[in-house]
Amino acid sequence: MNDNSLGSGPSNDTAAEENGQTVEGGVKYYTLEEIRLHNTSNDTWLIIHDKVYDITSFLEEHPGGEEVLIEQAGADATESFEDVGHSTDAREMLEQYFLGELHMDDRLKQKPKDEKFNESGESSSWTTWLIPAIVATVVGVVYRFYVVEHKSS
């Protein structure tokens, strides 16, 4: 990496400081390849909302058990994190484990997996409203036909 702050000689920096690429604003960017290397109980990184966290020291404290975190280690845990419905306190606590952000190139690679949501997070699929509308129309027609048939009998 071309990070002038790392110098050319031996370093006492932590693993988090040795990896990643620093750009303007001091934010470090990590690639998926770098993050995937941190997938053990002794070295656990997660991606949540394109931010990278080193949660190794939190594993034993996690109320849901360390297994659920290790299962997500070295990967994007955004969906799992949101599915659980973490509190505001949990989200604030997460900030103390912040290392940097997912590299822009890797963010773009992940976008196509989430095609049913547009940039604002709203569903853009026409099937989410069209199919229920068709079902409601069919049910209405069948009900109307059934009521009219029984009144004329």
N, C-alpha and C positions, 0 to 999 in steps of 0.2 A: 504494500500500500504506500502511497505517496503522502505520508503524514509527517511533516517536518518536526512535530513535537516528539516523535518517537526516537529520534536520533539514530546514529549508526552503530553505537556500541551496545554493550549489555545493559539491560534495563531491570529495574526493580518494580516495574509496573505490574498491575494485576492482569489476569487473563482478559478482563473486560477492556482494559486500556490497550492491550496488545492487538486485539482484533478491532475490526471496524474501520471506518473512514470518517474523519472529522471534516465538516464543511463549515461554511459561514454560519455564525450563530453558535458554534461549539457543539452542535448536535452530532452524535456519532451515528453512522448508518451501517447496518450489518446485513449481509446477504443471507439468504435462506441456507446456503451451504455452510456458512459460519455458525449459524444458529443451530442447525441440525447436529453439530458436533457436541452440543451441550445437552445431552439427553439421558443423563444418569442421576442417581440420587445424590451423588457428590458434586454434581455440576448441572443444575437444572435451569434452563432458560425457556421462556414462553414468549409468544407473540400474542398480544391482545390489542386489537384496533390499530395494527401497524406499528405498535410500540413494543420494544424488546425489554423484557424484565428478567433479572437473575433472582429467582425465588428459592434458591438452594437453602438459605438460612430460614426460610419460612415453612419448609415442608412439614416439620414436626408440629408446628403450631396450627396448621390448616384444619379448621373445624370438620371438613369433609374427609379428612385423612390424606396422607401423603400419596397414596396409590393413584388417586384421581389426577393429581398434578404430574406425577411421574409418567402416567399414561400419555399426557399431552406434551411432555418434555421435548424440546427441540423443534416444536411445530407451532402452528397457528391455533391458539386455544380460544379465539374470539367467540365462536359459536357456543362452545361448552360453557364459557364464562357467562355469556348472556342467557343461555338456557336455564341456568341455575337461579338467575335473578339476584345477583349480589347487591348488597346494601350500598348506600353512599359511603358509609364508613369503610367498607371493604375496598371500594374504588379509590378512596383517599389513601388507604394503607398501601395499596399497590404502588403508588408513586415513589415510595422509599426504595423500591427494588428496580426502578427505572435505569436502564443502561443507555438506550438510544432508540433509534427507529429502524424499521425495515427499509432496506434500500429501495429506491423508487422503481428500479427495473423489476424487482421481485414483486412489488405491489401490483404492477401491471400484469404480471404472469398470473396472479391470483384472481383478478377481476372476472375473467370469463366464467369461473366456477359459480359466480353469483349473478347469473344473467337475469333472473326473474326480478331483481331489484335494480332501480335506476339510481343515479347519483344521490337523490334526496332520500333514498331508502324506501320509497313507495313502490308498491308492486306495479309493474308495467304490463303484466300479462293480461290480455283481454279475457282470458278464460276465467279469471277470478270474479268477474261480474257477469259475463255472458252465460256461462253454464247455469248458475243459479237463476238467472232471469228466464232461461228457456225452461228449466224445471218448473218454476213457478207458473209460467204460462200454460204448460201441459197439464199441471195439476188443476189449474183454474178451469181449463176447457173440459177436462174429464169430470170435474165436480159439476160444472154447469150442465153438461150432457146428462149426467146421472140424475140431477134434480129435475130437469125438464122431462126426461123419460119417465120417471116415477110419478110425476104430476099428471101426465097424459094417460097413464094406465088406469 
